[in-house]
Amino acid sequence: MKLKTKLGITAALTVTMTSAAYAEPKTNMLHQWHSGANAKAINVLGEMYEAAGGEWNQTAIPGHTSNTIARLRADVISGHPPSAVQLKGPEIGEWAKTGLTANLNDLAALENWETVVAPELVSVMKPHGEWVAAPMNIHRIDWMWASKSAMDAAGATDLPKTWDEFNAIAENMAAAGIIPVAHGGQDWIDGTLFEIVVQGISTDLFREAFIELNLDALQGQEMVAAFDQLRKMVGWMDDAFPGRGWEEPLNMMATGKAGFYFHGDWAIGTMNAAGYEYGTDYLCAGAPMNNGKPGYILNSDSVVFFEQKDDEFIEGQALLASTIMTPEFQKVFNVAKGSIPARMDVELGDEFNPCQQLNLVDLKAAAGAGTVVRSMAHNMAVPEKFRKALFTVISEFITSDMTSEDAARRMAEAVINEY
């Protein structure tokens, strides 16, 4: 496998990096995966990069995505842009507009990226006609994780498919002394939960409000209904959620202390590491959709490459991009990360969790139904300033007695204030 990978990369380098033919490839990747299953997954990339002959260095920036972007801006202003950066969604296109990103078109053509990468991701990685980024995976955001023991205690045999069905089971869990909804208390966790609720109310509403930033949709009656549903769910959370991270509520669900947890599929890596078992400790399904169609909120981790002056970093970029796009990396990385490959030609074998297997099935079904949307909460839909403005309102709603009507109106005001 290593030999095949090295041969492929060597061929790619011959085409794209002729000016740096004798340089030793190296990289220093800037990212935000500093702990847990995420750190384990990125270490897989480092190991494969070194096995392919590169010198691997990484800089992990803990915390919010805005921290990584702030570091990137500082490096660019100082005249030393990093060779590779973990970025997503509109940020990729915005940086490509600056003319500072590297052009990977030759490598992409040689390795046939156009036909193997998931169609929904191609325009993200190739803004303005140039490949500037390599996708590492596809994350699903709208996962509903359910405790098996809590479902049994509530007398529920099937996971809910609509919000009304969910509310009924949550009521039974509360009556049984179980916390129906586990939740963390950070803005991006609040935003994650609310975008899942909105997608379940209406895919059209999601697109108009969270992708197009349509002011009528942001403050319309369907958005009020989404906040009404969120208010019910806040009432089913425990009092200790403010300030809590994302892993503690996952454990609350998996141990049966709480019934449901709505969060992305990186939860799988953490549950695997903790020894929780699908079917015994937890169940999984796409979050409720009131229209009966399959839903899918898409997120994707990717690496953007910036133009470099030193030959070893130029050559190192091609090696890194090519390593990321190998089927071998896409499989090993995503087994650890809990996501699924960004390449559609990678078979998901038994090494993938049953929820990851379901992920691919649901993605294909949602693509057929036209219900795949890019995540607002995870930087795939709107620029950071709008995302943060929406987060502020959503978090304030969750931690106060704000009415649904006021919340919807304030979301529209928050967006217009950012123009």
C-alpha positions as CSV (number, residue, x, y, z in Angstrom):
1,M,0.0,0.0,0.0
2,K,2.8,2.4,0.9
3,L,4.6,1.6,-2.4
4,K,1.5,2.4,-4.4
5,T,1.0,5.6,-2.5
6,K,4.5,6.7,-3.0
7,L,4.4,6.0,-6.7
8,G,1.3,8.0,-7.1
9,I,2.7,11.0,-5.3
10,T,5.9,10.8,-7.2
11,A,4.0,11.0,-10.4
12,A,2.0,14.0,-9.1
13,L,5.1,15.8,-8.0
14,T,6.7,15.3,-11.5
15,V,3.8,17.3,-13.0
16,T,3.3,20.0,-10.4
17,M,6.5,20.6,-8.7
18,T,9.2,20.6,-11.4
19,S,10.8,23.8,-10.1
20,A,11.4,22.1,-6.8
21,A,12.5,18.7,-8.0
22,Y,15.2,18.0,-5.5
23,A,13.7,19.7,-2.4
24,E,12.9,17.6,0.7
25,P,9.2,17.9,1.2
26,K,8.0,19.4,4.5
27,T,4.9,21.0,5.9
28,N,3.7,22.8,9.1
29,M,-0.1,22.3,9.1
30,L,-2.2,24.8,11.1
31,H,-5.3,23.3,12.6
32,Q,-7.5,23.2,15.7
33,W,-7.5,19.5,16.5
34,H,-5.6,19.5,19.7
35,S,-7.1,16.7,21.8
36,G,-9.0,13.4,21.9
37,A,-10.2,11.5,18.9
38,N,-9.5,14.6,16.7
39,A,-5.9,14.7,17.7
40,K,-5.6,11.0,17.1
41,A,-7.1,11.4,13.6
42,I,-4.7,14.2,12.6
43,N,-1.8,12.2,13.9
44,V,-2.7,9.5,11.3
45,L,-2.1,12.1,8.6
46,G,1.3,13.0,10.1
47,E,2.3,9.3,10.2
48,M,1.3,8.7,6.5
49,Y,3.0,11.9,5.4
50,E,6.3,10.9,7.0
51,A,5.9,7.4,5.6
52,A,5.6,9.0,2.1
53,G,8.9,10.8,2.7
54,G,7.8,14.2,4.1
55,E,8.8,16.1,7.2
56,W,5.7,16.6,9.3
57,N,5.1,19.5,11.6
58,Q,1.8,20.8,13.0
59,T,0.6,23.7,15.0
60,A,-2.7,23.1,16.9
61,I,-4.8,26.1,17.9
62,P,-7.2,25.1,20.6
63,G,-10.7,26.6,20.9
64,H,-13.0,28.3,18.4
65,T,-12.5,28.4,14.6
66,S,-12.0,32.1,14.9
67,N,-8.8,31.4,16.9
68,T,-7.3,29.5,13.9
69,I,-8.4,32.3,11.5
70,A,-6.8,34.9,13.8
71,R,-3.5,33.0,13.7
72,L,-3.8,32.7,9.9
73,R,-4.3,36.4,9.5
74,A,-1.4,37.2,11.7
75,D,0.9,34.9,9.8
76,V,-0.2,36.4,6.5
77,I,0.3,39.9,7.7
78,S,3.8,39.1,8.8
79,G,4.6,37.8,5.4
80,H,4.8,34.1,6.4
81,P,1.5,32.4,5.4
82,P,1.4,28.8,6.6
83,S,1.8,26.1,3.9
84,A,-1.4,24.3,4.9
85,V,-4.4,25.3,7.0
86,Q,-7.5,23.6,8.2
87,L,-10.4,25.8,6.8
88,K,-13.9,25.2,5.7
89,G,-16.8,26.6,3.6
90,P,-16.9,30.2,2.5
91,E,-13.6,31.0,4.2
92,I,-11.9,28.9,1.5
93,G,-13.4,31.1,-1.3
94,E,-12.7,34.3,0.6
95,W,-9.0,33.4,1.0
96,A,-8.8,32.3,-2.7
97,K,-9.9,35.8,-3.7
98,T,-6.8,37.3,-2.1
99,G,-4.6,35.5,-4.6
100,L,-2.5,34.0,-1.8
101,T,-3.7,30.4,-2.2
102,A,-1.8,27.8,-4.2
103,N,-3.2,26.4,-7.4
104,L,-3.6,22.6,-7.2
105,N,-5.2,22.2,-10.6
106,D,-2.5,20.1,-12.1
107,L,-2.4,17.7,-9.2
108,A,-6.2,17.5,-9.1
109,A,-6.3,16.6,-12.8
110,L,-3.6,14.0,-12.5
111,E,-5.4,12.3,-9.6
112,N,-8.8,12.8,-11.0
113,W,-10.3,14.6,-8.0
114,E,-13.1,16.0,-10.1
115,T,-14.8,12.7,-10.5
116,V,-14.0,11.0,-7.1
117,V,-14.8,13.9,-4.7
118,A,-18.4,14.2,-3.5
119,P,-20.2,16.6,-5.9
120,E,-21.4,18.8,-3.0
121,L,-17.8,19.5,-2.0
122,V,-16.2,20.2,-5.4
123,S,-17.4,23.9,-5.6
124,V,-16.2,24.5,-2.1
125,M,-12.7,23.1,-2.7
126,K,-12.5,24.7,-6.2
127,P,-13.8,28.2,-5.8
128,H,-13.3,30.5,-8.8
129,G,-12.2,27.6,-11.0
130,E,-9.0,26.6,-9.1
131,W,-8.5,23.7,-6.7
132,V,-7.0,25.4,-3.6
133,A,-8.0,22.8,-1.0
134,A,-8.2,19.1,-0.4
135,P,-11.2,17.6,1.4
136,M,-10.5,15.2,4.3
137,N,-14.0,13.9,5.1
138,I,-17.7,14.4,5.2
139,H,-19.2,15.0,8.6
140,R,-23.0,14.8,9.3
141,I,-24.2,17.4,11.8
142,D,-27.9,16.4,12.2
143,W,-27.3,13.2,14.2
144,M,-29.7,12.2,16.9
145,W,-27.9,10.0,19.5
146,A,-30.2,8.1,21.9
147,S,-29.5,6.2,25.0
148,K,-30.6,2.5,24.6
149,S,-31.5,2.3,28.3
150,A,-33.4,5.6,28.3
151,M,-35.4,4.5,25.3
152,D,-36.3,1.3,27.0
153,A,-37.3,3.2,30.2
154,A,-39.6,5.4,28.1
155,G,-41.2,2.4,26.4
156,A,-40.0,3.6,23.0
157,T,-39.0,0.9,20.5
158,D,-38.4,3.2,17.5
159,L,-36.4,6.4,17.3
160,P,-38.6,9.4,16.5
161,K,-39.0,10.6,12.9
162,T,-40.8,13.9,13.5
163,W,-40.5,16.5,16.3
164,D,-43.9,15.6,17.6
165,E,-42.8,12.0,18.0
166,F,-39.6,13.2,19.7
167,N,-41.6,15.4,22.1
168,A,-43.7,12.5,23.1
169,I,-40.8,10.2,23.9
170,A,-39.0,13.1,25.7
171,E,-42.1,13.5,28.0
172,N,-42.0,9.8,28.8
173,M,-38.3,10.0,29.7
174,A,-38.9,13.0,31.9
175,A,-41.6,11.0,33.7
176,A,-39.2,8.2,34.2
177,G,-36.7,10.5,35.9
178,I,-34.3,10.8,32.9
179,I,-33.0,14.0,31.5
180,P,-34.5,14.0,28.0
181,V,-32.0,16.3,26.3
182,A,-28.2,16.4,27.1
183,H,-26.6,19.6,26.0
184,G,-23.4,21.6,26.2
185,G,-23.3,25.3,27.0
186,Q,-21.1,26.8,24.3
187,D,-22.3,29.0,21.4
188,W,-21.3,26.5,18.7
189,I,-23.1,23.7,20.5
190,D,-26.2,25.9,20.8
191,G,-25.9,26.8,17.1
192,T,-25.5,23.1,16.2
193,L,-28.7,22.1,18.1
194,F,-30.7,25.0,16.6
195,E,-29.7,24.4,13.0
196,I,-30.8,20.7,13.5
197,V,-34.2,21.9,14.7
198,V,-34.5,24.3,11.7
199,Q,-33.7,21.6,9.2
200,G,-36.3,19.4,10.8
201,I,-38.9,22.1,10.5
202,S,-38.2,22.9,6.9
203,T,-35.2,22.4,4.5
204,D,-36.4,25.5,2.5
205,L,-36.4,27.5,5.7
206,F,-32.8,26.4,6.4
207,R,-31.6,27.4,3.0
208,E,-33.4,30.8,3.0
209,A,-32.4,31.7,6.5
210,F,-29.0,30.1,7.1
211,I,-27.5,30.1,3.6
212,E,-29.2,33.0,1.8
213,L,-29.6,35.1,5.0
214,N,-33.1,36.1,3.8
215,L,-34.5,38.5,6.4
216,D,-38.1,37.4,5.8
217,A,-37.2,33.8,6.5
218,L,-35.1,34.7,9.5
219,Q,-38.0,36.4,11.3
220,G,-40.9,34.5,9.7
221,Q,-43.5,32.2,11.3
222,E,-41.5,29.0,10.5
223,M,-38.5,30.4,12.4
224,V,-40.8,31.2,15.3
225,A,-42.0,27.6,15.2
226,A,-38.3,26.4,15.3
227,F,-37.7,28.6,18.4
228,D,-40.8,27.1,20.0
229,Q,-39.4,23.6,19.5
230,L,-36.1,24.7,20.9
231,R,-37.8,26.2,23.9
232,K,-39.4,22.8,24.7
233,M,-36.0,21.2,24.4
234,V,-34.4,23.7,26.7
235,G,-37.0,22.8,29.3
236,W,-35.8,19.2,29.1
237,M,-32.1,20.0,29.8
238,D,-30.6,19.8,33.2
239,D,-29.7,23.0,35.0
240,A,-25.9,22.5,34.9
241,F,-25.5,22.7,31.1
242,P,-24.2,26.4,30.9
243,G,-20.5,26.4,30.1
244,R,-20.4,22.6,29.6
245,G,-18.3,21.2,26.7
246,W,-19.5,18.8,24.0
247,E,-18.1,15.5,25.4
248,E,-19.8,15.6,28.9
249,P,-23.4,15.5,27.4
250,L,-22.3,12.7,25.1
251,N,-21.3,10.6,28.2
252,M,-24.6,11.6,29.9
253,M,-26.5,10.1,26.9
254,A,-24.3,7.0,26.5
255,T,-24.6,6.1,30.3
256,G,-28.3,6.6,30.3
257,K,-28.4,9.7,32.5
258,A,-29.8,11.5,29.6
259,G,-32.0,10.3,26.7
260,F,-31.0,12.2,23.6
261,Y,-28.0,14.2,22.4
262,F,-27.9,16.1,19.1
263,H,-24.4,16.5,17.8
264,G,-22.1,15.8,14.9
265,D,-20.5,12.4,14.2
266,W,-17.1,13.1,15.7
267,A,-19.0,11.8,18.7
268,I,-18.3,8.3,17.3
269,G,-14.5,8.6,17.9
270,T,-15.1,9.6,21.5
271,M,-17.6,6.8,22.1
272,N,-15.3,4.2,20.5
273,A,-12.4,5.4,22.7
274,A,-14.7,5.2,25.8
275,G,-15.8,1.7,25.0
276,Y,-19.4,2.5,24.4
277,E,-21.1,0.1,22.0
278,Y,-23.7,0.8,19.3
279,G,-27.0,-1.1,20.0
280,T,-26.1,-1.6,23.7
281,D,-25.2,1.8,25.0
282,Y,-26.5,4.1,22.2
283,L,-28.5,4.2,19.1
284,C,-28.3,6.7,16.2
285,A,-30.4,8.1,13.5
286,G,-30.9,11.3,11.5
287,A,-32.7,14.0,13.5
288,P,-36.5,14.3,13.1
289,M,-37.8,15.8,9.8
290,N,-41.4,17.0,9.9
291,N,-41.8,16.6,6.1
292,G,-40.9,12.9,6.1
293,K,-38.0,13.3,3.8
294,P,-34.4,12.3,4.6
295,G,-32.4,15.3,5.9
296,Y,-28.7,15.9,5.9
297,I,-26.6,18.8,7.2
298,L,-23.2,18.5,5.7
299,N,-19.8,19.6,7.1
300,S,-16.4,18.8,5.7
301,D,-12.9,19.3,7.1
302,S,-10.4,20.4,4.5
303,V,-6.9,21.7,4.1
304,V,-6.2,24.9,2.2
305,F,-2.8,25.5,0.7
306,F,-1.1,28.9,0.6
307,E,1.6,29.9,-1.9
308,Q,5.2,29.4,-0.6
309,K,8.6,30.7,-1.5
310,D,10.7,27.8,-0.2
311,D,11.1,24.7,-2.5
312,E,10.8,22.2,0.4
313,F,7.4,23.7,1.4
314,I,6.2,23.8,-2.2
315,E,7.0,20.2,-2.7
316,G,5.6,19.4,0.7
317,Q,2.2,20.9,-0.3
318,A,1.9,18.5,-3.2
319,L,2.9,15.6,-1.0
320,L,0.4,16.6,1.7
321,A,-2.5,17.1,-0.7
322,S,-1.8,13.9,-2.5
323,T,-1.6,12.0,0.8
324,I,-4.9,13.4,1.9
325,M,-6.6,12.3,-1.3
326,T,-5.4,8.7,-1.2
327,P,-8.1,6.2,-0.5
328,E,-5.9,4.7,2.2
329,F,-5.8,8.0,4.2
330,Q,-9.5,8.7,3.6
331,K,-10.4,5.3,5.1
332,V,-8.0,5.3,8.1
333,F,-8.6,9.0,9.0
334,N,-12.3,8.7,8.9
335,V,-12.6,5.5,10.9
336,A,-10.8,7.4,13.7
337,K,-12.7,10.7,13.2
338,G,-16.2,9.3,13.0
339,S,-16.9,10.8,9.6
340,I,-17.0,9.2,6.1
341,P,-14.6,9.7,3.2
342,A,-14.9,12.7,1.0
343,R,-14.1,10.4,-1.9
344,M,-17.2,8.5,-3.1
345,D,-15.1,5.6,-4.4
346,V,-14.0,4.4,-1.0
347,E,-15.9,1.4,0.2
348,L,-17.0,1.5,3.9
349,G,-16.1,-1.9,5.3
350,D,-16.6,-3.5,8.7
351,E,-14.0,-1.2,10.2
352,F,-16.5,1.6,10.0
353,N,-19.1,2.0,12.8
354,P,-22.8,1.1,11.9
355,C,-23.6,4.8,12.3
356,Q,-21.0,5.7,9.7
357,Q,-22.5,3.0,7.4
358,L,-25.9,4.7,7.9
359,N,-24.3,8.1,7.2
360,L,-23.4,7.2,3.7
361,V,-26.8,5.6,3.0
362,D,-28.6,8.7,4.3
363,L,-26.3,11.0,2.4
364,K,-27.3,9.3,-0.9
365,A,-31.0,9.3,0.0
366,A,-30.9,13.0,1.0
367,A,-29.0,13.9,-2.2
368,G,-31.7,12.2,-4.2
369,A,-34.4,14.1,-2.3
370,G,-32.6,17.4,-2.6
371,T,-32.4,17.9,1.1
372,V,-28.6,18.1,1.7
373,V,-27.7,21.5,3.1
374,R,-24.3,22.9,4.3
375,S,-23.9,23.6,8.0
376,M,-24.3,27.2,9.2
377,A,-23.0,26.3,12.7
378,H,-19.8,24.7,11.3
379,N,-18.6,27.3,8.9
380,M,-19.9,25.8,5.7
381,A,-22.7,28.2,4.8
382,V,-22.0,31.9,5.7
383,P,-19.0,34.0,6.6
384,E,-17.8,34.0,10.2
385,K,-19.3,37.4,11.1
386,F,-22.9,36.2,10.3
387,R,-22.3,32.9,12.0
388,K,-21.2,34.6,15.2
389,A,-24.1,37.1,15.1
390,L,-26.6,34.2,14.8
391,F,-24.9,32.3,17.6
392,T,-25.3,35.3,19.9
393,V,-29.0,35.4,19.5
394,I,-29.5,31.6,19.8
395,S,-27.4,31.3,22.9
396,E,-29.2,34.3,24.6
397,F,-32.5,32.6,23.8
398,I,-31.4,29.4,25.4
399,T,-30.2,31.0,28.6
400,S,-33.0,33.5,29.0
401,D,-36.8,33.7,28.8
402,M,-36.7,35.5,25.4
403,T,-39.9,34.8,23.4
404,S,-39.7,33.0,20.1
405,E,-41.0,36.0,18.2
406,D,-38.3,38.3,19.8
407,A,-35.6,35.7,19.0
408,A,-36.6,35.5,15.3
409,R,-36.8,39.3,15.0
410,R,-33.4,39.7,16.7
411,M,-31.8,37.2,14.3
412,A,-32.8,39.3,11.4
413,E,-31.6,42.4,13.1
414,A,-28.2,40.7,13.9
415,V,-27.7,39.8,10.3
416,I,-28.6,43.2,8.9
417,N,-26.2,44.8,11.4
418,E,-23.3,42.9,10.0
419,Y,-23.7,44.3,6.4
